[in-house]
Amino acid sequence: MDAKPSVQWTIDREHDALLVVDLQPDFMPGGPLAVAEGDQIVSPIAALLPRFGYVVATQDWHPKQHISFATAHKRAPFSIIPLYGGGQTLWPDHCVQGTPGAELHPGLSPGCVGLILRKGAYAHIDSYSAFRENLGPDGSRHNTGLGALLQARRIRRVFVCGLARDFCVGWTAIDALAEGLVAVVLDDLTRAVFPDRKAETDALFASHGVAHGSSQQLRDATP
């Protein structure tokens, strides 16, 4: 297994950005796609926002009968079906466009968020990563343009937090590397859909060169 990349924990407000992934009510306890303890990361993430010069928040934004919804296929939630040459996990209906569950969590201060990126907005394709759609019918993963935007703003490194570590957070961090950025996952500011697969996710991070660690190191190193 590859060695875990080292991290310089001091925040560079000019060249570092914070990516807050899918912090939305539908992913909170009691929501249709609840991530256990997802509510526990809201306040510490909100406290971290002002430390960064640029913050991006992603927002799952699905149309009704989205291709990733189990109800669209009359299958059980968390089933996996073949789709476009890959496997598609089928989810409970969640984050439907215009519904309260799709809004950003009210605990996030909108004044600290520089960009809200909505993903999964096309009915025929799912989207985990903030940088690219999932595999589509043409066999490619279409770019959202976020990488080019961050590079235009001279961002060199992204710290990634939010929900969920084993899906949207992880895909976002891996794709950030493909965009030429350094990626660091803030482990304590994420939660997983499947917590028992942590070792599998850690191994995936290591194989791609994604660094990860506790946000406390970030707080301790930043004046």
N, C-alpha and C positions, 0 to 999 in steps of 0.2 A: 504494500500500500504506500502511496506517496506520502511524504512528510507533510504535516500541517503547515501551511504558509504562516510566516511570522507577520505580525500586525504592528504598525505604528499607531498607537491609540490616541494621539493628540489630534483633535479636529482642526482641519484647515478649512476655514469658512469659505475661502475662495475656490477651493478645488475639491471639496467633499460635498456630497449630497446625501440626504436621508430619504430612502424609499419606504413608504408606509403602505403595506400591501393589504388591501381588502379588509380594512377595519370597518365592518358593516354589521348592522343589527342581525341580519339573517345568519351570521356566523357565530353569534353570541349564544351562550346558554339559553335555552328556550326557543331558539330560532329553528327553522326547518333543516338547516345544515349546521348544527351547533358544533363548534370545536371546544372541547372540554377546557375550561379555565380561560377561554378567549377574553372574557371580560377583565381578567386580572392584568392584562398587559396594556390596557387603554391608558390609564393614568400615567404610568412611567413613560410610555411613548409620548404622550402629550407634554410631559415635563421636558423631554429631550428636544422637541421641535425648535425652540428658540435658539438652541446652541448651533444650529446649522444655518448657513447662508442661503441654502436652497433645499426645499422639501417637495417631494412628489408623492402624492397619495393616489393609489389605484383604486378603482371601483368596479367590481363585477356589475355588468349592466346588460342583463339578458332579456331578449324578447320572450314572450310567451311561447311555449312549445319549442324551446331551444333544443338543439340536437343532443345536448348533454343531459337533458332531463329524463329520468327514468319513465315518467308518465308519457313522454313522447313516443316511447318504444313499447309501452305496456310491459315493462320489466321491473324487477325489484331494484330498489336503490342499492348502489355500490356493485351492481353487476358490471361486468366488462364485456363490451361487444367489439368486434372488428370494425374499424372505420378508417378509410383512406390509407390502408396499408399499415395501420397501427392499432392500438387498443384504446378504446374510449371508456372511461369510467362513467357510469350513469349515476347522476346525483338527484337527491330530492329537489323539487322546484325551489329555486332560491334567487334572490337579488333580481327580481323581475323589474324591468324598467318602469320607473315612476312610482314604485311601491315604497312604503316606509322602510321595509327591510333592506332596500337597496341603497339607502342614503348612507353617507359617511357617518360614522359614529359621532354623536353630539359631543363627546368628550374631546374631540380634536378641535383645536382652535383654527377656524378657516383663515384667519389673518396670518398664520404661520405657514400655510400651504401655498407654494408657488404655482403648482400645476396639479390638476386632477385629471388623471388619465382613465377613461372608461374602456373596459375591455370585455370581450365576449358579447359584443353588441350585434354580431351577425348570426342569424338563426342557424346557419348550416355549419358553423365551425366553433370549437371551443377555444378558450384562451386562458392559459395559466400565467404566462410570463408577461411582465410589463413591456418587454422589448419585442416579442414576436408572438403571433398567433400560433396555435397548435397546428399540426400537420393538416393541410387542406386537401380538397379533391384533386388539385393539380400536382400533388406530391411535394409541395413546398410549404415553408412556414413564413408567412408574410410579416414584414417588419412594421412595427408601429410608429417608427420615427423617433422614439424616445432616445435612442443612442445618439443619433445625430444632434438632437436638441441639447443633450447634456454636453456633448463635445463642443458645440458652438458656445456654450456657457463656460467652457474651460474646466468642466468637471472631470476629474481623473479617477475618483474613487467613490463608490456608493456603499453605504451601510444600509442593510436590508432588514426590516422587521415586519411583523404583522402575521397574517393568517393565509395559508397554513404552511408550516415549515416544510412538510413533505410534499407539497404541491406548488402553490403559487409563489411562495417565498423562495423555495429551492430553484424552481425554473427561472425565476427572475434573476437570481444571483448567478446561475450558470450562464444565462444569456448575456448578462452584463460583461462577463469575461470575453465572450465572443465579440462584443462591441469594442473591445480594447480597454475596458475599465477594470480597475481593481474592485473586487467584491468581498464584503465582509458581512456575514449573517450574525445578527445580535441574538444569540440563542435564547436568553432569558426573556426577550421581547417577542418571542414567537411561541406558538403552540401548534401541535400536529393533529391532523385528522386521525392518524393511526400512531399513537405514541409508542407502541410496542415495536415499531419499525425504525426507531432512532438510529440504531447501528447501521442499518441499510442506508439511511439518508446521510449519515456521517461519511460512510464509505464513498457515496456518490460525490459529496463535496470534495473529499480528498482526491478522487480520481480526476476531477476537473480543476483543482487548484483554488477552490472557494475557501477562504478563511472564515473562521467563526469563533466566537467567544462571548463573554459576558459584557453587557453594557456598562457594568460597574467599572470595568477597566477604562472605558471611554470617559466616564464621569471623573474618575480619579486623575486622569491624565490631562483633562481640559480645565484651564483656569476658570 
